[in-house]
Amino acid sequence: MSIGSLQFETSFSIRHEDLGLLEPSGLALDPEGALWTVCDQSKRLFQIDTNGEILATRKVDNRGLEGITFDVEGNILVVDEDAGKILKYDPATGKEIADRRLKDMDGFCAVARYFEEAGNNGLEGITCDPLRSEILLLKEADPGLLIAVSDDLQRIVAVDHLDGSRGFVDEVLEPQTIDFSGLCYDRVRDLFWIVSDQASRVFTYDRRKGKVIQQFQFGAAGKPIRKAEGVTLNREAQYLYVVSDADAELNRFRIVD
């Protein structure tokens, strides 16, 4: 499904020094329509409304938290970049329900060499694909990967390399230098929206075809974003929300079909 344009509408500061919300690095929509973000140093999950107001926080025991999503049961899933694992939390209490390291999953051998010296280019994003009962993980760079995991977190079922051959290109950057900092699943169009911090744009990616369908530069859409990290859609997939790590802003774009 082709998208006509992406148009910036508004932005809100979500910076809250007292609570430690300084560098948001993930974004997700919960079943009730509120947004959630994480901040890798504060050990907190933050629930915010679509105007950027903090509604609630959940204290957790982990640092290095980057991406966030919700599974089909309404639990929070977060990636821990430092430990290379997925954590599952109860959204009502912040209590940890489960954790699973990527390297302990069946099929890890397919990606093991890319994580031997990943450093700061490890797991950066996460989203849920309920249509295929899969969890999708995003590896940031060297190389950028989209890793499909079974929803029971037991096995890796597919790996896509996010490279120039699949359409991840930029007018300035070489394809191998493009990083990937966040993603979300679009259930209306059956596409993935994948954000690049360095390229300052978002790609729509079709896993069935294994290629980028379209890409939108944030500056051309009306709002340059410094260090775009988390990204999500509203339920009807009419709006795209993007958080800026550098400025602690929530940005809203209208999707025009």
C-alpha positions as CSV (number, residue, x, y, z in Angstrom):
1,M,0.0,0.0,0.0
2,S,1.6,3.3,-1.1
3,I,1.6,6.2,1.2
4,G,1.1,9.7,-0.2
5,S,3.2,11.7,2.3
6,L,4.3,12.2,5.8
7,Q,3.4,15.6,7.3
8,F,4.7,17.0,10.6
9,E,1.9,18.2,12.9
10,T,3.2,19.0,16.4
11,S,5.8,18.2,19.0
12,F,5.9,18.1,22.8
13,S,8.7,18.1,25.3
14,I,8.7,15.0,27.5
15,R,11.8,15.8,29.4
16,H,11.4,15.3,33.2
17,E,14.7,15.5,35.1
18,D,13.1,14.5,38.5
19,L,12.0,11.2,37.1
20,G,15.0,10.6,34.9
21,L,13.3,11.0,31.6
22,L,16.1,12.7,29.7
23,E,17.0,10.5,26.7
24,P,13.9,8.5,25.6
25,S,15.0,5.5,23.4
26,G,11.9,3.6,22.6
27,L,8.2,4.1,22.0
28,A,5.1,1.9,21.9
29,L,1.3,2.2,22.0
30,D,-0.5,0.2,24.7
31,P,-3.9,-1.5,24.3
32,E,-5.7,1.5,25.8
33,G,-4.1,4.0,23.4
34,A,-1.4,5.5,25.7
35,L,2.2,5.7,24.8
36,W,5.1,4.1,26.6
37,T,8.8,4.9,26.4
38,V,12.0,3.8,28.1
39,C,15.2,5.7,29.2
40,D,18.3,3.5,29.3
41,Q,19.9,5.1,32.4
42,S,16.9,5.7,34.7
43,K,15.7,2.1,35.2
44,R,12.1,3.2,34.5
45,L,9.3,2.7,32.1
46,F,7.2,5.8,31.4
47,Q,3.6,5.9,30.3
48,I,2.7,9.2,28.6
49,D,-0.3,10.5,26.8
50,T,-0.3,11.7,23.1
51,N,0.4,15.3,24.3
52,G,3.6,14.2,26.1
53,E,2.3,14.3,29.7
54,I,3.6,11.6,32.0
55,L,0.7,9.4,33.3
56,A,2.7,6.8,35.2
57,T,6.1,5.3,35.7
58,R,7.3,1.8,36.6
59,K,10.6,1.2,38.3
60,V,12.5,-1.8,37.0
61,D,15.9,-3.3,37.8
62,N,17.6,-3.1,34.4
63,R,19.7,-0.6,32.6
64,G,20.5,-0.6,28.9
65,L,16.8,-0.6,28.0
66,E,16.3,0.5,24.4
67,G,13.1,-0.6,22.5
68,I,9.7,-1.3,23.9
69,T,6.5,-3.0,22.7
70,F,3.4,-4.9,23.9
71,D,2.7,-8.5,23.2
72,V,-0.7,-9.9,22.3
73,E,-1.5,-10.5,26.0
74,G,-0.8,-6.9,26.9
75,N,2.6,-7.4,28.6
76,I,5.5,-5.1,28.0
77,L,8.5,-6.4,26.1
78,V,11.7,-4.4,26.3
79,V,15.2,-5.1,24.8
80,D,18.2,-4.8,27.0
81,E,21.1,-3.8,24.7
82,D,23.8,-4.4,27.2
83,A,22.7,-7.9,28.0
84,G,21.4,-8.8,24.6
85,K,18.1,-10.0,25.9
86,I,14.3,-9.5,26.0
87,L,12.6,-8.7,29.2
88,K,8.9,-9.1,29.9
89,Y,7.1,-6.9,32.4
90,D,3.6,-6.6,33.9
91,P,2.5,-3.1,32.9
92,A,0.4,-2.6,36.0
93,T,3.3,-3.2,38.5
94,G,6.5,-3.2,36.5
95,K,7.2,-6.6,37.9
96,E,9.5,-8.7,35.7
97,I,7.7,-11.8,34.3
98,A,10.4,-13.3,32.2
99,D,13.7,-12.7,30.5
100,R,15.4,-14.4,27.6
101,R,18.8,-13.9,26.1
102,L,19.1,-13.9,22.4
103,K,22.0,-16.3,22.5
104,D,20.0,-18.9,24.4
105,M,17.4,-19.1,21.6
106,D,17.4,-21.9,19.1
107,G,18.8,-20.7,15.8
108,F,21.2,-18.1,17.4
109,C,24.0,-19.6,15.3
110,A,22.6,-17.8,12.3
111,V,23.5,-14.4,13.8
112,A,26.1,-15.3,16.4
113,R,29.0,-13.8,14.5
114,Y,27.3,-10.4,14.3
115,F,27.1,-10.2,18.1
116,E,30.6,-11.3,19.0
117,E,31.8,-7.7,19.1
118,A,28.6,-5.7,18.7
119,G,29.5,-3.1,21.3
120,N,27.0,-0.2,20.9
121,N,25.6,-1.8,17.8
122,G,23.5,-4.4,19.5
123,L,19.7,-4.7,19.9
124,E,18.1,-1.4,19.6
125,G,14.4,-2.0,18.9
126,I,11.5,-4.4,19.3
127,T,7.9,-4.8,18.0
128,C,5.2,-7.4,17.9
129,D,3.7,-8.9,14.7
130,P,0.5,-10.5,15.9
131,L,-0.4,-11.6,12.3
132,R,2.6,-14.0,12.3
133,S,2.9,-14.6,16.1
134,E,6.4,-13.2,16.0
135,I,8.5,-10.7,17.9
136,L,10.8,-8.6,15.7
137,L,14.1,-7.4,17.0
138,L,16.3,-4.6,15.5
139,K,20.1,-4.7,15.5
140,E,21.4,-1.3,15.1
141,A,24.4,-1.6,12.7
142,D,27.5,-3.5,11.6
143,P,25.2,-5.0,10.1
144,G,21.7,-3.8,10.6
145,L,19.4,-6.8,11.1
146,L,15.7,-7.5,11.5
147,I,15.5,-10.7,13.6
148,A,12.2,-12.5,13.8
149,V,11.7,-14.5,17.1
150,S,8.8,-16.8,18.0
151,D,6.4,-15.2,20.4
152,D,7.3,-17.7,23.1
153,L,10.9,-16.3,22.9
154,Q,12.3,-19.7,22.2
155,R,13.7,-19.5,18.7
156,I,14.9,-17.3,15.9
157,V,12.8,-18.0,12.9
158,A,14.1,-15.5,10.3
159,V,16.8,-12.9,9.7
160,D,16.7,-10.0,7.2
161,H,19.8,-7.9,6.5
162,L,18.9,-4.3,6.3
163,D,21.2,-3.2,3.5
164,G,21.3,-1.4,0.2
165,S,20.1,-4.5,-1.8
166,R,16.8,-4.2,0.1
167,G,16.4,-0.5,-0.4
168,F,18.0,1.0,2.7
169,V,19.8,3.8,1.0
170,D,20.6,7.5,1.7
171,E,21.8,10.3,-0.6
172,V,24.8,11.0,1.6
173,L,25.5,7.9,3.7
174,E,26.9,4.6,2.3
175,P,24.4,1.8,2.8
176,Q,26.7,-0.1,5.2
177,T,26.9,3.0,7.5
178,I,23.2,3.5,7.9
179,D,22.1,2.8,11.5
180,F,18.7,1.7,12.7
181,S,17.3,3.0,16.0
182,G,13.6,2.0,16.3
183,L,10.8,0.1,14.6
184,C,7.1,-0.6,14.8
185,Y,4.6,-2.9,13.0
186,D,1.8,-1.3,10.9
187,R,-1.0,-3.8,11.1
188,V,-3.2,-1.8,8.7
189,R,-0.6,-1.9,5.8
190,D,1.3,-5.0,7.0
191,L,4.5,-3.0,6.9
192,F,7.3,-2.2,9.3
193,W,8.3,1.4,10.0
194,I,12.1,1.5,10.7
195,V,13.8,4.6,11.9
196,S,17.4,5.6,11.1
197,D,19.1,8.1,13.5
198,Q,22.0,9.0,11.2
199,A,19.9,9.1,8.0
200,S,17.2,11.1,9.8
201,R,14.4,9.3,8.1
202,V,12.0,6.4,8.4
203,F,11.7,3.5,6.0
204,T,8.6,1.4,5.4
205,Y,9.6,-2.2,4.9
206,D,7.7,-5.1,3.5
207,R,9.0,-8.4,4.9
208,R,7.0,-10.5,2.4
209,K,8.8,-8.8,-0.5
210,G,12.1,-8.3,1.4
211,K,12.4,-4.7,0.4
212,V,11.8,-1.0,1.3
213,I,8.5,0.3,-0.1
214,Q,9.0,4.0,0.7
215,Q,11.2,6.3,2.8
216,F,10.5,9.7,4.3
217,Q,13.1,12.2,5.5
218,F,11.9,14.0,8.7
219,G,13.2,17.3,7.5
220,A,11.3,17.1,4.2
221,A,8.2,16.1,6.2
222,G,8.5,19.4,8.2
223,K,10.5,18.6,11.3
224,P,14.2,17.6,11.5
225,I,14.7,15.2,14.4
226,R,17.9,14.9,16.3
227,K,18.6,11.3,17.2
228,A,15.3,9.8,16.3
229,E,14.9,6.6,18.4
230,G,11.5,5.3,19.3
231,V,8.6,5.1,16.7
232,T,5.0,3.9,16.9
233,L,1.6,4.4,15.2
234,N,-1.8,5.1,16.6
235,R,-4.4,2.2,16.3
236,E,-5.7,3.4,12.9
237,A,-2.2,3.9,11.6
238,Q,-3.1,7.5,10.7
239,Y,-0.3,9.1,12.9
240,L,3.3,8.3,13.3
241,Y,4.9,9.2,16.7
242,V,8.7,9.6,16.9
243,V,10.8,10.4,20.0
244,S,14.0,12.4,19.9
245,D,16.7,11.0,22.2
246,A,18.7,14.3,22.0
247,D,15.9,16.7,22.7
248,A,13.5,14.5,24.7
249,E,10.6,15.4,22.3
250,L,7.6,13.5,21.2
251,N,6.8,14.4,17.5
252,R,3.6,13.6,15.7
253,F,3.3,13.2,11.9
254,R,0.2,12.6,9.9
255,I,0.3,9.8,7.4
256,V,-1.5,10.8,4.2
257,D,-2.5,7.9,1.9
